[in-house]
Amino acid sequence: MNEFERAYSVGKTLCIIALALISGQVFGQDNEQEKLAELQAELRARQQVLDNSKASAKELTDVLKASELDIAKVAKKLTQTNDNLRQLQAEQQSLQQEQSSLKAAIRQQQSLLSSQLKSAFMAGHYDYAKMMFYQEDAKTFERVITYYQYLAKARQSEITKFKDNVARLETVTASLAEKAASLLALLDEQKNQRAVLLTRQNDRKKTLAKLNQTIASESERIAALQEDEKALREAIEAARIAAQRAAEAAQISLDGLAKLKGKLSAPVEGRVRKLFGNRRQGQVRWKGIIIDGEEGDAVKSIASGKVLYADWLRGFGLVAIVDHGEGYMSVYGHNQALLKQAGDDVRRGENLALVGRSGGQASPNLYFEIRHKGKALNPTAWFN
C-alpha cells in the first residue's frame, strides 16, 4: 500500500468515527429534549388544574398529595444529608484533635532526641580500649557500658515512635483534606436540596389555597372532614387487622401500653393543644390532639412496636401508625416526611417521622392519637 492509499484509509476511518460521535451526541440531545418536553408538559398540566376554576376538590386533593409526597422525598434526603454532615464534622473534629496531639508529640520527641544526642556527644571522651588495657576501675567501665546501652535503646525507641507519629500525621492530614472536600460537596448538596424543598412548598401553597376556595361552604367542610375521618378510621382498622394476623402467624408478643399510662413522653416537643373530644366542625369531634412544633423536628415513637401503616392519607397527610400490642396503637399525622416504612420495628424514643404541615395544614404540627382496639383514647392522660 502506497502513501496515498494509507492516507485515504486513515481519513476514511476518522470520518466514520466522527460521524458516529456526532450521531451519539445528536441522539443524546434528542433524549434530553424529550425528557424536558415531558417535564414541561407535566408542569403545564398541573398548572392547568390549578388555574381551572371548575377543578374539583378531588383533583386538587390529588395535586396536593403529589406536592406533599415530593416534599417528603426532598425533606428525607435533606435530613440524611444533615445527618451525614454532622457525622463528617465530628470525624473532622476528631482528626483535628489527633493532628494537634501528633504535632505536640513530634515536637516533644524532637526535643528528647536532641537531648539524647547531646548527652552521647558529651560522654564521648570515654576510651574503652584504654580502660580495658590499663585496668581502669571495672565498676566504672561496667557502668559506662550499661549507660551507653540504655541510651542507645532509648534513642532507638524514640526514633521508632517519631517515625510512626510522622507517618500517622501524614495519614491524618490527608484524611482531613478528604473530609474537607466531602464537607464542601455535602454543603452544596444541602443548598440544592433546600432550594428544591422551597420550590415544592410554594407549589403546595398554591394548591392548598385553591383547594380551600373550592371547599368554601360549611356543609362542604363538614363533608370533607367526615371523609377524612372515615379514611383514617379505615386505615386504622386495616392496620389493626394486619397486626392481629401478623401476631398470630409469627407468635409475636408486644406488651401494649397499659403499664405505661401516665409515664409516656410526648412524641414531639411543643405546645399541646388538648382538643380530644372537642367539637371540630358540626358533629365531627377531635379524636386526638395537636402538638405544635418546628418544621423538620423529629417525631419519636412513644413506645416500642411495629409500623403497620406509613403513607399519605387525605386530611392527615403523611401518617404513621404503630402497633404496640394488646390492641394498642399510636397514630402520627401531618408529617413532613416518614423515616420508617410499614413493617419496620421501632424502639421507644426512636425517630419515626419529621414534623410538617402535610394534609393541608397552615402551620407545622403533629396530629397524634392513641387507640385501643379501634377506640380513641385521650392522649394527654398517657403523658407524664
N, C-alpha and C positions, 0 to 999 in steps of 0.2 A: 504494500500500500504506500503510495507516494505522499508527499507532504500535503498536497491539495485534498486528497481523499480523507486523510486523517483529520484535517481541519474541518472538512464538511461533516464528518461523522460526529465530532465533538460538538459542533454548532447545532446539529440536529438534536443531539441528546439534551443539550442545555435548553433548547426551545421546548422540548417535551416536558422537562422538569418545570420550567417557568409556567407553562400552560396549566400543569397540574396544580401548582401552588396558587395561581390566580383563581382557578376553579374552586379550590378548597376555601379560599378567602371569601369568594362570592357566595358559596353555599353557606358558610358560617354567618355571613352578614344577613343572608336571607332568613336563616333561623332566628337570629336576633330580632330582625324586623317583624317576623311573625309573632314572636313572644311579646314584643312591645305592642303590636296591634291588638293581641288578645287582652293584654292588661288594660289598654286604653278602652277597649270595648266593655270590659267588666266594670271599670270605673264609671263609664257613661251610663251603663245600665243601672248601677247603684244610685247615681245622681238623679236619674230619671224617676226612680221610685221615690226618692226624697222630694223631688220637685212636683210630683204629681199630686194635686190637691185631692184627688179621689183615691189615693193609696189607702188600702185597708190597714186596720190595726195588725192583722196577721202578717201582711207583707212587711210592715215596719218592724214588727217584733222579730221577724227573720233577719232583717238587716241589722237590728240591734244585737241579736245573738252573734252574727258573723263578726261584728265590730268588737264585741266583748271577748270572743274567742281569740281574735287576733291580738287584742291587748294582753290576754292571758299568756299567749305564747311568748310575746316580747318581754313581758314582765318576768316570766320564769327564766328566760335567758339572761335578763339583766341581773336577777338575783344570783344566778350561778356565776356570772361574771364578777359580781361584787364579792362573793364568797372566795373566788379564785384570787381576786385582788388582795383580800385580807390575808389569805394564806401566803401569797407571794411576798407581801410586805413583812409578815412575821419571819419568813425564811430569810429575807434580805436583812432584817434587823439582827437575826441570829448570826448570819455570816459576817456582818459588820463588827459585831462584838468579838467574834472569833478572830477576825482580822486584826483588831486592836490588841487582843491578847497575844497573838503571834508576834506582832511587831515589838511589843514590850519584852517578850521572852527572848527574841532575837537580839535586841539591844543589850539585855542582861547577859546573854551568853557571849556576846562580843566582848563585853567588859571583863567577864570571868576568864575567857581565853587569853585576853591581853594580859591580865594579872598573872596567869599561869606561865605564859611565855616569858614575862619579865622575871618571875621567880626562877625559872630554869636558867635564864641568862645570868642572873646574879649568882647562882650557885655553880656556875660553870667552871670555877677555879680549882675544883677538886681533881686531883690526878690519881686515878685508880691504880695505875701501874706503880707509881711511887709508893702509894700506901701498901701495896702488896709486897714489893721488894725490900722496902725499908722497915717492914713490920710495924707500920703505924698501928695505932690503937684499933684492935679488931672490933670493938663495940662501936667506935665511931664509923668505921668502914661499913659495918652492917647497917647502921642507922642511915647512912647516906644512901646506900643501895636501896634500902626499903623506901626511903623518901622519894627517890627517883622513880621507882616502880609505881608507887602510889600516884605520883604526879603525872606519869605517862598514862596510866589507866584513866585518871580523872579527866585529863585533856582529851583522850580519845573518845570518852563517853560524851563530853560536851560537844566535841566536833560532830559526832553522830547525831546528837539531838539538834544541833544547829542546822545540819543539812536537812534533817527531817522537817524541821519547822519552816525552813526556806521553801522546800518543795510544797509543803501544805499551804503556805502563804500564797504561792503562785496559783495553786488549785482554787483556793478561796477567792482570790482576786478575779480569776477567770469566771468563776461561778457568779460573782457579784455583777460582772459585766453582762452576763447572760440574763440574770434576773432583772437587771435594769432595762434591757431591751424588751423582755417579756412584759414588764410592767408598763412600758410605753405602749406596746401593742394592745394590752388589755384596756388601758385608759382610752385609747382610740375606739376600741370596740364598744366600751361603755358609753362613750359620747354618741356614737351612731345609734346604739340601741335606745338611748334616751330620746333622740330625735324622732325615731320611728314610733316610739311609745306616745310621744306628744301628738304626732300626726293622727294616730289611731284614736286617741282620746278626743281630738277635735271632731273626727268623723262620727264618733259615738254621740258627742254632744248635740250635733245637728240632727241625728236620727232621733234622739230622745225628745228633743224639742218638737219635732214633727209628730211623734207618737203621742205626746201629751196634748197636742192640738186636736188630734184625731179622737182621743178619748176625753171628750170635754164635759159631757153631762154627768150628773150624779149617778144616774142609773147605769151608764156605761162603765163608770169607775167601779161601782159595786160588782157589776157582772165580771169585770176584768179581775178584781180581787178574788171573787169566788172561783173563777177559772184557775187562778194562780194557786189558791189553797187546795183545790182539787188535784192539781198536778203534783203538788208537794205531798199530799196525802197518799196518792197512788204510788209515788216514788218510795215513800217510807214503807208502805205496805209490801211492795215488791221486795224491798231490801230486807224487811223482817222475815218474809217467807224464804228468801235466799239464805239468810243467816241460819234459820232453823234447819233447812235442808243440809247446809254445809256442816253444821254442828253434828247432825245425826249421822251423816256419811263419814266424817272424819273423826267423830267422837272427840271433838274439841270442846273444852270447857273454859268459859270465861266467867269471872267472878261477879259480874254485874256491878251496879253502883250503890246497892242498898247500904253497905257498910261505910260508904264514903259520903253520905248525906251530911252537909254542913262542913265538910272538910276539903271540898274541891276548890281549886284556884280557877279564876275566870280564864277563858281561853285567850283573851287579849286584854292588854291594859287600856283603860279608858273609862269615860263616863258611861255608867249603866243606865239605860232608860227602862225602868220597870214597867213594861207595858202588858205583861201577861194578864189575860182576862179582860183588859180594857177594850172598849168598843173602837174598832178601827174605821169602819165605814158601814153604815146601815146596820145589818145584823152580823156582820163579819167582825169577829173578835181576834185579838192577838193571841197566838199560841206559844209565843216565845218572847224574847227580849232583844233590844238593840244595844250594842256596845259601840260607842263612837271610838274611832281610832285614827291613826295616821296611815295614809295610803302606803302599802308595801310592808307594814309591820307584820311580824309573824303571828299566825293564828295557831295556837297549840291545842293538842288533843287533851281533853280534861282527864282522861284515864286511858289505860291500855285497852286495845281492842283491834278490830279488823275493819278496814274501809270497805263498805259494801256498795257505795254509790259515790261517783266523782264525775260530775258532768254539769252542763248548763241546763237550767230549769227556768221556764218563764216566770217572771215576777220575783225570782230569788237569785237569778244569775248563776254563777258558778257555785255549786253546792257539793259539800262532802257530808256523807252520813257514815257514822262509825258505830259498829255493833260492839257493845261492852259485855254481852252475855246476859243470861237470865231475863231476856226480853227488854233490856235497857239499850237505848240508842241516843246518840247526840247528833244534832244537825247544825251545820255551819254554812250560812249563806252570804250572798253579796260579796264573795271573794274576788280579788283581782286575778289570782291565779291559784291553781291547785298543785301542791307539791307532792301529793300522794295519789295513787290510782286505785281503782277498785281491785280488791284482793290483797292490798298491802297491809302488813301488820304495823301497828303504831304503839309506841310506849307513851306513858303518861308524861305530858310536857313536851312531846316531840312536835316539831313544826309540821303542820298539816296543810296550811294554805297561807295566802297573803291577804291582808285587809284591803278591800277595794270598794267599788261602788257599782258592781255589776247587778243586773236585774233592774236597771233604770233608777239607781239611787243618785241623789243630787250631791251627797257628801259621803266620804269613806266611812264605812261602819261594818260591823259583823252582826248578822241576824243569827240568833242562837236558840235552839230548843233542846229540851230533854224529854224523851218519850219512854213510857213503859208499856209494852205490849200494844203499841199504837196510840196510847192515850198521852196527851200533852201534859207535862208537869211544870210547875213554876220553877224555873231555873235558879232564881235568886235564893230559894230555900236550900239549895245544894252547895252554895259557895261558903267559904269560911269567912 
